[in-house]
Amino acid sequence: MKVDFLHFLVLVLPFITFFTGVISLLLWRKNLVLLIISLEICFIGAYIGFILASLLLDDITGFIFSLVGLTIAGAEVSLGLALTIVVYRKFDSIYSKKLEYLKS
């Protein structure tokens, strides 16, 4: 079985991108801004996989799903950054431990 460059790209690039985001989620879970960036890296890795698989299968479904997903991810980032601004204004820090104090 011959594996060409596109098959290799479909398998490896999304895997590396997604797990880079997962590792950075585990490393930077105290800072809210870095947490949001790491989550977006995970999403981008998944969407790269959808787009490359769509190219490989000659189908447009992966592109449409990625476009919708990126739109939802943009809304998620705006809400996350708004929450980060609220935490910073109230506690003068952007650590995720401060989110527990917003309940009251």
Secondary structure as the mmCIF struct_conf table of DSSP 4:
data_model
#
loop_
_struct_conf.conf_type_id
_struct_conf.id
_struct_conf.beg_label_comp_id
_struct_conf.beg_label_asym_id
_struct_conf.beg_label_seq_id
_struct_conf.end_label_comp_id
_struct_conf.end_label_asym_id
_struct_conf.end_label_seq_id
HELX_RH_AL_P HELX_RH_AL_P1 PHE A 5 LEU A 27
BEND BEND1 TRP A 28 TRP A 28
TURN_TY1_P TURN_TY1_P1 ARG A 29 LYS A 30
STRN STRN1 ASN A 31 ASN A 31
HELX_RH_AL_P HELX_RH_AL_P2 LEU A 32 LEU A 57
TURN_TY1_P TURN_TY1_P2 ASP A 58 ASP A 58
BEND BEND2 ILE A 60 ILE A 60
HELX_RH_AL_P HELX_RH_AL_P3 THR A 61 PHE A 91
BEND BEND3 ASP A 92 SER A 93
STRN STRN2 TYR A 95 TYR A 95
HELX_RH_3T_P HELX_RH_3T_P1 SER A 96 LYS A 103
#
